[in-house]
């Protein structure tokens, strides 16, 4: 590593396999390993539950907030937070401005590299709102683990990685578990939900006209009255398509991002700023789809305190996880994911009147098992199988 130090240089964060230097780290007397578990658990659970709550519990006299504006404001908050952290690390405003000019303004090609992952992340964030407007939080939480499968497949295709039999077996279990969970939605009737964004409304209407027209037609005047009072219906199929598309987008974007940054020397927060700039651009363009509703009701239509909590959680939660994730190994991350699935299921039962079927409970257990197996280190070869080399005795030196 070069020892040259010039104005604006920051320590580059290198991802190392060994984490022994973090084992004894503490924060206010709490082990960073346990703190990272709490942070991962809080982020995985609260974001899904709060987002679901904000989409289904809305005052009838107020419109639903637009998902496109929520994603845009989340990107802006994330961008400002990264600049603030960069300024805190440099402890100098002029030095921070120098870094921004040197690494961002003077290197536009670096931002161009981020267009593909940032566009996919913007799509993913918008699809999360669509999915949680049509799926229960627990069902979404389990199905969203399919991103493990997409990431594994793209890592083999793009990064030339090889997966062991244990990991392939875990991925097969994952598909079986998600299929069992989705069986609960097969044959279930669509249920009323508060009016969503224009995009979701058109998607719902198109799907209902194509696949459920006969069923709603039989409902007669009752169905019409329900739709007038509650707006578009909640459709599990749209939620499933949205969450699966989000999983594919997440897996491809993550592997692409890793591929273009392989061996690159850059500070993590500078990279996040570059990603945030292009992400804010795509999120801004996405708002043009809802431009008619924005012109009529404004950017902040339907916004409540809960909406801003969801936006802040989506923006800052990911950065917080990025800070503490270096203290957590794969087993700890898998444990946090499993606990968040269980917590989301329990809370959904008591607060969202969710009734899990036997297939759902069995599928959830299978998904938790597959998550644990995928993150678990591959079994080492037992000592009695490994060939051992006999040490050859060295004769003493001859005396003359």
N, C-alpha and C positions, 0 to 999 in steps of 0.2 A: 504494500500500500504506500502510495506517495506521501511523503511527509511535508510536502509544500503546503503552506498556509497563506492564503491571500484573502483579500476582503470579500466577505460573503460566503466563504467556504463553510460547509456544514458537514458534520460526520455522516457518512453514508451508512444506511441501515443495511446490513448484510443478514440474510436469512441463513442461520446455521442449523445443522441437524442436532448438534449437541446443545442442551439447554442447562448444563450444569451450573453456569454462572448465574442463572435466575433462581436456582433452587432455594437459596436462603433469603431472597428478597422479601421485604415486608413493607406494609403501608399502614401506619398508625397501629403497629403491633399485630396486624393481621397478615398472614401469609399471602403473598401475591397469587399463589396458585389457587387458594381457596377464594380469594377476592375475584379472580378471573372467572371462576365457576359461577359465583353469584351474578356477576355482570352478564355473562353469556346467558344464564338462565333468565334473568330479568328482561334482557333484550328479546330473546326468542319468544317469551311468553306474552309480555305486555304489548308489544307492537301488534301482534295478530289480534289479541283480544280487544285492544282499544280501537283498532281500525274497524273490526267487525261491529263493535258497539256504536261507533260514529256513523256507520252506514245503515243501521237498522233502527236506531232509537233517535228519531228526529221529530221535532215539533211539527205537527201537521200544518201549522200556519206558516212555516218557513220552508224555503226550498232546500234541496240537498246540495251540499257544497260540491264543486266540480273537482274531480280527481286530477285533472290536468293542471289546475292552478295549485293544488296541494303539492304535487310533485315538483312544480317549478319553484315554489317557495322553499321547499325542503332543499333543493339544490343551491339556492341562494344562501340559506343559513349554513349549509355545509361548507360552501365556498368561503364565507366570511369567517367561519370557525377555523378553517385551515390557515387563512392569512393571520388570524390572531395567534394561533399556536406558533406559526413561523416567526412572528414578531417577538413572541415570548422567548423562543429559543435563542434568537440572535441578540435579544436585549438591546436592540438599536433600530429605530425607524429607518434611518438612512441605509443601514445594512440590509434591512428587509427589502426596501425599494430596489436596492442594487441586485439582490437575488432575483426578485420578480422580473426585473428588466433583463438580466443576463440569461436566466433559465426559461423564461416564458416569452417575453416580447421579442428578444433577439433570436429565439429558436422556435419559429412557428411550426417547423416540421415536427417538433415533439408533440405539439397539440394535435396536428393532423393524425399522428399515430393513435390518438385517443378517440378519434371520431367513431370508429367501429364499436369498441367496448362501451363508450358513453352512450351511444345511440341505443345499444341493446339494453343497457341498464335503465335508460329512460323508459323504454318499452316495458321492461320488466316491472318497474315501479307503478306504471299505470295499470298493468294487468293485475297487480296485487289488489288494487281497489275493485276491479271488476270481479275478481275471484271471490273476495270476501263480501261482496254484495250479493253473491249467489250461493255461497257455501257456508256451512257452520264453521266456526273457528277451529274446532277439533278436527273436522274432516279436512279442512285446508292444511292444518299443521301436519297431518300424516301424509297427505298427498304431495305436499311440497318437498318431502324428502326424496322425491324422484330426481331432484337436482343432483343428488349423489350419483345416480346412474348416468345422467347426461354429462356430468363433469368427467366421470371415469371413461366414457366412450370417447369424448373429445380429447382427453389427455392421451389416450392410446393413438388416436388418429393424428393429432397435431403435435404432440410432444414426444411421440415414440416411446411411451412408457409401457411397461409390461406389468400386468396384474397377475397376482398369484391365484391359485385355485380357491383359496379362502375368500379372496375379494370377489371373484366371479360368483361363488356360491352365495355370498352376502347380497350381491346385486340381484340374483335370481329370487332370493327370499324377499327382497325389497319389492320386486314387481308383484309377487304373490300377495304380500301384505297390502299393498295399495289397491290391488284388484278386489280383495275382500272388503276393504273399507268402502270402496265405491259401489259395492253391491247394495249397500243401504240406500243409495240414491236411485238404483234401477227401479223403474216403475213408480217412483214417488211422484206425486202431483206437485206442480209448481205452486209456490205459496206467495202471498202478497208481500211486497217490500216497498219501501219508500222510493219515490222517483229518483233515479240515478242520473248520471250525466247523459248527454245526448247520444254519445257513442253506445253506452250500455242499453239505452232505451231502444235504439234502432236494432241492435243485435238481438235483444229480447223479442221485439216484435217480429223480426224476420224469422227467427227460429220457431216462434209459436205459430206463425202462419204456415210454416212448412211441415211441422211435425205434430203439432197439437191443436190444429184448427178444428178437427172433428170433436175433440174432447171439450174444448171451450165452447164450441157451437152447441153442444148438448146442454151446456149449463144455462143457456138462454139469458134471460134478463138478469139472473142472479150474478152470473159472471161479469156482465157489463157493469153492474152496479159496483161490484168489488173493485174492478179495475179503475172506475172513475174515482172511487174513494181513496184507494191506496196507490194508484199509479201502476207502472209496469210490475210484472210478477217476478218472483225470485226463481231462477231456473238453474238447477244443479248441473245441467249439461254445459251451459255457458261457463259456469264456474270451473268445471273440470277442464274445458278447453283452455281457459285463461291460465289456470295454474300449470298445466302441462306445457303450454307455450312459454310461460315464465321460466319454467325449469330448464327448457332447452336454451332459452336466451341466456340464462344465468351460467349454464355450463360452458357454452361457446365463448361468452364474453370473458369468463374467468381464465380459460385456457389461452385465448388470444392475447389477453392482457399479460399473462405470464410469459408467453412466447416473445412478444415484442420487447419486454423488459428484461429478458434473460441476459445477464451479464452487464446490464446498464448501471452506470454509477450515478445515482440520483437520490436525493432525500425523499423520504416517504411523503412528507407534507407538500413538497413541490409537485410530486406526481399527483397527489390528491387535488391540488389546485388546477393542474392541467386537465385532469379528468372532470373536475367540477365546472370549468369554463365551457367545455364542449357539451357536458351534460345539461347545463343551464340553457345552452342554445337549442338543443333538441327538445327540451321541456317547453321552452318558449314557443317553438314551432308547433308542438302538440296542442297548445292552447288555441290555435287557429281553428281546430275542429269544433271547438265550443264557442267560437267568436260571437255567434248570434246571441247565445245565452249570456255571454260576458257583457255584450253591449247593452242588453236589457237589464241585467241584475247586478253587474259589476264583478270585479275579481273576487270580492270577499262575500259574495252571496252565500248564505247558509253557514257561515263560519261561526263557531262557538268556541268556548274554552277547550272543550274536548278535541275539536278539530286542530287547534294550535298545538295541543299536547301530542297528538298523533304526528303532526308535521315535524315538531321538534324531535320526537323520538326517532322518526325515520331518518332525520338528518344527522343528529348527534349520536344516536345509538350505534350506528355503524362505525363512526370514528372512535367511539369509546371501546368497542370490541376490537378494533384494529390495534389499539394501544395495549390492551391486556392479553390479546390472543397469544402473544409470544411467551407468556407464562404458562399456557395451557397446552398439554400434549393432545394427541388425537383421542385418547381414551377419555380425557376430561371433557373434550368438546362433544364427543358422542354421549357421555353421561348427561351433560347439560341439555342436549337435544332431546334425549329420552325423557328427562324430567319435565321439560317444557311441554312435550306432547301430553304427558299425564296431567299436568296442571291445567293446560288448556281444555282437556276433556272434562275434568272435574268442574271447572268454572263454567263451562258451557252448559253442563247439566243443571246447575243451580241458578244461573243468571240468564241463560238464553233458551231454557226449556228444551234442551237437546236430549233426545232419547236414543242412546247408542244401542244398536242391535247386537246380537251375538256375533254376527260376521264382522261388525266394526271392532268389537273388543278383541276378537281373535286376530284380525288384520293389524290392529295397533300393536299387539304383542309381537307379531312377526316383524313389523317394521322396526320396532325398538331393538329386537334381536339382531336384525340385519345391520342396523346402524352401529351397534356395538362390535359386531364381527368385522365390519369394514374398517373401523378405526383401530381395531386391536392389532398390535404388532404380530407379524407372522410367527408361527411357532418355530422356535429354534431347534436345530438338530440336537438330539440328546448326546450327552458326552460319551456314552458307551458306543455310539454309532460313529462318531467322528474319529477318523484314524489319527492316532497320536504318533509323533515322531520321537524315536528314542534318541536321547542326547548321547552323542559320542564322546567318550572320555578322551581328553587331550593328554598325551604322554608328557611327563615332565621334561623340561629342557635338558639336553645333554651337557654334562660338565666336562670341560676340557682342562 
